[in-house]
């Protein structure tokens, strides 16, 4: 839910603590880019988070490991694969599928510059390529050409 609703990378989701998701926004410094990001928590995510963190304290990790730290990306990948299988989601889905889904769904109803800013990308071309619309748009142009 966090990945699909915020577009955050898994490397930024896993270290989140309860106190980082109690407000209206998630404030983070992105691990990959070093950029600061402020992401709103929408209503559907808020409902899930409130239920999930109900009996947790503010300094707990949202996704704790057995060693008292947070789970690593490889463990998150394994858990998501199991969840995708149970939900009958086929294909090559993984941790990045959450972020890409966020971008793709935003692109259905928003301009590419909005999607670019939401994903914190430097260029629109990077965003189009990332969510797979660049190829989709090229295919459509060529299909519609019909000389």
Phi, psi and omega in degrees: 000320181295314182296315182290324183273341181245335184079009178290148175289153180301327180292341176263337180282312188302321180280001182296140174253162182308315183295343178278347183240013181275339182268202180278338185229159168254120178256122180217160166255116185297132182296316184290315188258340185078002180281147174276144183220141177235114185241127180289146175263111182285173187298316182293323177290321180302316180299313180296315181296316181301318179292318183293321185265002185313315183249025179251154176267163188300332182268002178283145172288145177294326183234073186287148173269173178289343182268008177086003176257211174245157182294154180271167182302320181296322177292320177298319178301313180299316180296319178294321178301317178297315180297317179299319180296315179297328179271003180061036175271118183260168178103189184268069181268143179206199183296326182284345178301326181298311181293318180295321178298317177304309181297317181296316180293322176297320183294338179293331185232005182225162178289159183295331178291328175293315180297317178303312180293322180296323180272355179062039177272156180279328183227156176292325179300317177301318181293314179301315180295318183300314183269002174083008181281334180302311179294318180300318180293319178296317178301317181296315180301315182290319178299321183280348184296304176040064179287000000 
